[in-house]
Amino acid sequence: MTGADGAARATIGPQSLLARGLVGQERVRAFLASAVEQRRVGAAYLFVGPRGSGKLDAAYALAQAVLCPHGGCGTCDDCVRVAHRTHPDVHLLQPMGAGSYVIEQIRDLIDDIALAPVRAARKVYLIDDADLLVDASANALLKSLEEPPDTVTFVLLGTSRETILPTIASRCQIVPFRPVSPDAALATLEAELTAPREICRRAVGCCASATQARGFVQSAERQEARRLALRCLEVLPDADALDVLHAAAACVDAAKAPYEALKAEQDSAYDEGAAWMSASALKQLTLRLKRELTARQRSGMMEVFGAQRSLLRDALCLAAATGDEPYNDDFAACAHTYADRLGLDLLPRALDATDQACGRVRRGVSPQLALETMLFDIKEMLTCQP
């Protein structure tokens, strides 16, 4: 799919991720749609931009368009599996080491590249946090980027071209993403869904992308996880150590709950493959499904931290008297408490604590430990105040 082949142009279906996603990234959407329609999808892309700009959503949208026989109709079995992130030919890689990829991950990827696709005519590898590809892991990946099989497409995701090793960046087509304003994300959600404005605003506050926000609005379980995340902060001023530990445990359990359905889908995919796949291919499928489930559960924890960060942001706006509309109207009293107790001096430190917790989880720290550490850090800030 790296050049024109004389076939009729593919048409991006209205239900495809590429057609209805990528909020605020019109140039990216047009560029990728043109590549698909002209059958000129490249072998390797590097999506660069800030967190929350929708890079991972775009990567899955491109994967859907690449694997779908119709260029991304949005309704066929391949498209549905990509949208649900259960397609056996779409592989998401995220760092497993302490702040970097480990060489075994890239070696497993290289071994998998040599295998034929399971369902579609191609395979797509999504490499998140490509900024963390360094030294041995980067060198191991280089040859695959230089001479990829005709049946493989790579999509690397990073924050900027400058943070990616030049030897990696030079082998990819660079696709820049710009920051997406909360107002633009909210307007898109309200236009697409019939949910109340306050629910859509809560989704924008705690989710990292438009696709995640859309799923949040449609998931009672994820909304309950948000409520428990904010409840952690609500009880924190008067909580003892045991209260904090119990609240954190309940929050982590709630963050995992929405993905039990994904586990059931994965079990079904494994049973389907077990009937005919070789032992080697079945092992690769098992590892891929495990990584995907871990990534989705990690995403759930990021929503937890995002919700807590949005509440602290509401408190900071109150303390600074900016007049900004809050993200969490249902926890307004809690935001006022933090505005009064922490003020303009300590609220930025509390926000930093949530960012540090996110970073710890991305580096493989236990989500519960990261959450507990964050809560105790903020508890100490509260204790220092009169």
ABEGO torsion letter per residue (X at the ends): XABBAGBBBBBBBAABAAAABGBGBAAAAAAAAAAAAAGABBABBBBBEBBGAGAAAAAAAAAAAAABAAGGAGABAAAAAAAAGABAABBBBBBABBGBBBAAAAAAAAAAAABBBAABABBBBBBBGAAABBEAAAAAAAAAAABBBAABBBBBBBABAAABBAAAAAABBBBBBBBBBAAAAAAAAAAABABBAAAAAAAAAABABAAAAAAAAABAAAAAAAAAAAAAAAAAAABBAAAAAAAAAAAAAAAAAAAAAAAAAAAAAAAAAAAABBAAAAAAAAAAAAAAAAAAAAAAAAAAAAAAAAAAAAAAAAAAGAGBBBABAAAAAAAAAAAAAAEAAAAAAAAAAAAAAAAAAAAGBBAAAAAAAAAAAAAAAAAABX
